[in-house]
Amino acid sequence: MKKIILSALFVCSSMMGFSQILPSFQFGLKGGVNMTKLSTEGTLKSDNRAGYYGGIWARIGAAGIHLQPEMYISGKNTTLKDGNGFENKVDFTSLDIPVLIGTKIGAAGIGFRLNTGPVVSFVLNKDQKVNQAIGEAFKGNFKDQNFAWQFGAGLDVSKLGIDLRYEQGLSKIGKDDFSGKKLGLFTLGLAYRLF
């Protein structure tokens, strides 16, 4: 009985290792929600607000390591408050392109992933709801692109995947001192593998 159990364990571990060595390509759709916050100093505070994202992803891998480029539209929202109670809702839309490197552990259609890598964001819409004095200081003077870094983990079950990530801005989002804050956001997404 011991020999049978040991043989079965050996076959399973060999299959897991072999499946990670073979080159593979996957492609799919993904979407989810994000919570955005601006780095602030002094009397200003930034509150998290929910946003969205949706787009496509690909995964190219071999030997247990994969490259995962993605492209999605992202709506990022936050609220800035000063000490006097004035608020400014900052809403903008961007095209985000992460290029992640990662690893996956698992077999039989179930796997746990770890990813990290840079993200470039191209601002598409700088729409804001301006409210009183704060609005004068923060008029949407955004740069056209920004850079960030993502860290995350995911779980794949058959063709479905779920991702939880944190993204930290590396560059300031604005052109002047006030709007020159960095974004930080959490994302929770659902992915579907087409092939």
C-alpha positions in Angstrom: 0.0 0.0 0.0 2.9 2.4 0.8 4.4 1.7 -2.6 1.1 2.6 -4.3 0.7 5.8 -2.3 4.3 6.8 -2.9 4.0 6.0 -6.6 0.8 8.1 -6.9 2.5 11.1 -5.1 5.5 10.8 -7.4 3.3 10.8 -10.5 1.3 13.8 -9.3 4.3 15.8 -8.4 5.9 14.9 -11.8 2.8 16.1 -13.6 2.8 19.4 -11.7 6.4 20.0 -12.5 6.1 19.0 -16.1 3.0 21.2 -16.6 5.0 24.2 -15.4 7.9 23.5 -17.7 6.0 23.3 -21.0 5.5 26.7 -22.8 1.9 27.9 -22.7 -0.2 30.8 -24.0 -3.5 32.0 -22.5 -5.7 34.9 -23.3 -8.9 36.3 -21.7 -11.1 39.0 -20.4 -11.1 40.6 -17.0 -12.9 43.2 -15.0 -13.4 44.4 -11.4 -13.4 47.2 -8.9 -10.7 49.5 -7.5 -10.4 51.7 -4.4 -8.2 54.8 -5.1 -6.5 57.1 -2.8 -4.1 60.1 -3.4 -1.0 60.6 -1.2 -1.6 63.8 0.7 0.4 66.1 3.0 -0.5 68.8 5.5 -4.2 69.6 6.0 -5.5 67.7 3.0 -7.0 64.3 3.3 -7.9 61.8 0.6 -10.8 59.4 1.0 -11.1 56.1 -0.9 -13.8 55.9 -3.5 -14.8 52.9 -5.6 -14.0 52.8 -9.3 -13.9 50.1 -12.0 -11.7 48.5 -14.6 -12.2 46.1 -17.5 -10.1 44.8 -20.4 -8.0 41.9 -21.7 -5.0 39.9 -20.5 -2.5 37.4 -21.9 -0.2 35.0 -20.1 2.9 33.5 -21.7 4.9 31.1 -19.6 7.3 28.3 -19.2 9.4 26.7 -16.5 7.0 27.9 -13.8 7.4 31.6 -14.7 5.0 33.7 -16.8 4.8 37.1 -18.4 1.4 38.7 -18.1 0.7 41.8 -20.2 -2.8 43.4 -19.7 -4.7 46.3 -21.1 -7.8 47.8 -19.5 -9.9 50.9 -19.1 -9.9 52.1 -15.5 -12.2 54.6 -13.8 -10.3 56.1 -10.8 -12.1 58.2 -8.2 -11.1 59.8 -4.9 -12.3 62.7 -2.7 -10.0 65.4 -1.4 -10.9 67.2 1.8 -9.3 70.1 3.5 -9.5 71.1 7.2 -12.4 73.4 6.6 -14.7 70.7 5.3 -14.4 71.6 1.6 -14.5 68.6 -0.7 -13.4 68.0 -4.3 -14.3 64.8 -6.1 -11.6 63.7 -8.4 -12.7 61.4 -11.2 -10.7 60.4 -14.2 -10.5 57.5 -16.8 -7.2 56.0 -17.9 -5.9 53.2 -20.2 -3.7 51.1 -18.0 -1.1 48.7 -19.4 0.6 46.5 -16.7 3.4 44.1 -17.7 3.7 41.6 -14.9 6.0 38.8 -14.2 4.9 36.0 -12.0 4.8 32.3 -11.0 2.0 29.8 -10.6 1.8 26.8 -8.3 -0.8 24.2 -8.9 -2.2 21.4 -11.1 -5.4 19.9 -12.4 -6.9 23.3 -13.4 -6.3 24.9 -9.9 -3.4 27.2 -9.3 -2.2 30.0 -7.1 -0.4 32.9 -8.7 1.9 35.7 -7.5 2.6 38.7 -9.9 4.5 41.9 -9.8 5.5 44.5 -12.4 5.3 48.0 -13.8 2.1 49.8 -15.0 1.9 52.7 -17.4 -1.4 54.7 -17.4 -2.6 57.0 -20.1 -5.2 59.5 -18.9 -8.2 59.6 -21.3 -10.7 61.8 -19.5 -9.8 64.4 -16.9 -13.4 65.1 -15.8 -13.9 66.4 -12.3 -16.7 67.7 -10.1 -15.2 70.9 -8.7 -16.5 72.2 -5.4 -15.7 75.6 -4.0 -12.1 76.6 -2.9 -10.4 73.2 -3.2 -11.6 73.0 -6.8 -9.7 76.1 -7.7 -6.5 74.5 -6.5 -7.1 71.1 -8.1 -8.5 71.7 -11.6 -7.5 68.4 -13.3 -4.0 69.5 -14.4 -3.1 65.9 -14.9 -0.1 64.6 -16.8 -1.0 62.5 -19.9 0.7 59.4 -18.5 1.8 58.0 -15.2 3.9 55.1 -13.9 3.1 52.7 -11.1 4.1 49.3 -9.7 1.7 46.4 -9.0 1.9 43.6 -6.5 -0.7 40.9 -6.3 -1.9 37.4 -6.0 -4.5 35.3 -7.8 -6.3 32.0 -7.8 -7.3 30.1 -10.9 -10.0 27.5 -11.0 -10.5 26.0 -14.5 -11.2 29.0 -16.8 -12.0 31.5 -14.0 -9.5 33.6 -12.0 -9.7 36.0 -9.2 -7.0 38.7 -8.6 -6.3 40.9 -5.6 -3.6 43.6 -6.2 -2.1 46.7 -4.8 -0.8 49.4 -7.1 1.5 52.2 -5.9 2.2 55.3 -8.0 5.8 55.9 -8.9 5.2 59.2 -10.7 3.1 62.2 -9.7 -0.2 62.5 -11.4 -0.2 66.3 -11.8 1.8 69.0 -13.5 1.8 71.5 -10.5 2.8 71.1 -6.9 -0.7 70.6 -5.5 -1.9 68.1 -8.0 1.5 66.4 -8.0 0.3 63.5 -5.8 0.8 59.8 -6.3 -2.1 57.4 -6.6 -2.4 54.2 -4.6 -5.1 51.7 -5.3 -6.4 48.3 -4.5 -8.0 46.2 -7.2 -10.2 43.1 -7.0 -11.0 41.5 -10.3 -12.5 38.5 -12.0 -10.9 37.0 -15.1 -12.2 34.6 -17.7 -9.8 32.6 -19.9 -11.0 32.3 -23.5 -8.1 30.0 -24.5 
